[in-house]
């Protein structure tokens, strides 16, 4: 009788050890997958983007360039209208 109980307990332990080994393998695979996901750069997916700040001098230079650009465009547009009327 004691041998039967001992055999049943040993059999149960063997099953549990094999199941533990299988679960440990799954845990390891999930940890590897999680590490791979973390390293793909998706961490910054929800992070707000930062904007580059422009100095006052750079803004003035840009405004000057854009004013010249639009003046040139307006001049070309009026020249085109005059040429088509002539």
N, C-alpha and C positions, 0 to 999 in steps of 0.2 A: 504494500500500500504506500509506504513512504517513497519507494522507488517510482511509483506512478506519479505521485505529486511532484517529485523532483524532476521527472522527465517532462511533465506538463509545464512546469515553471521554466525549465531550460529552453523548451520549444518557444514559449512566449517571449523570453528574453532574446532569443535568436531573431524572431520576427521583428521585435521592437528595435533591435540594433540595425537590422537591414532597412527598416523604415526611417530610422534616424539618419542613416547614411544617405538615403535618397533625399530626405528633407534638407540635409546639410548641402548637398549638391545643388538643389534648387535655390537655396539661400545664396550660395556663392554666385550662381548665374545671375540672380536678380541684382546682387551688389555690383557685378561687372556691368550689367546693363545700365544701372543707375549712374555709375561712374562715367560711362560713355555718353549718356544723355547730358550730364552736367558739363562735359568737356566740349559739347558741340556749339557752345556759345548761345544757347537758348536762354541762358540766365538773364541776359539783358533784354529779353523780349518785352517785358513790361516796364523797363526803366525809361524814364523821360529823357529825351534827347537834350543835350546842352547846345546852346547857340553861341557862335563866335561873336564877340563884341567888336564893334567897329569904333575906332577912335573918332573924335570930332574932326580931326584933320582929314582922315580918310573919307568921312561923310561929305565934307565940303568938296574934296577933290572929285568924288563920285557925282555930286550934284552938278558941278561945273561941266563934267564930261557929258552927263545926260542932257543938260540944257543945250549944249552944242550939238549933240546928236539929234534932238528933236527940232532944233532950229534948222538944221540941214535937211531934215525930212520934210518940214513944212515948206522950205524954199523949193525943194525938188517937186513937191506936189503942186505948188502954184505955177512953177515953170511948165509942168506937164499940161496944165489946164490952158495956159496961154498959148502953147504950141498947138494944141488941138483946135483952138478957136481960129487961128490964123489962116 
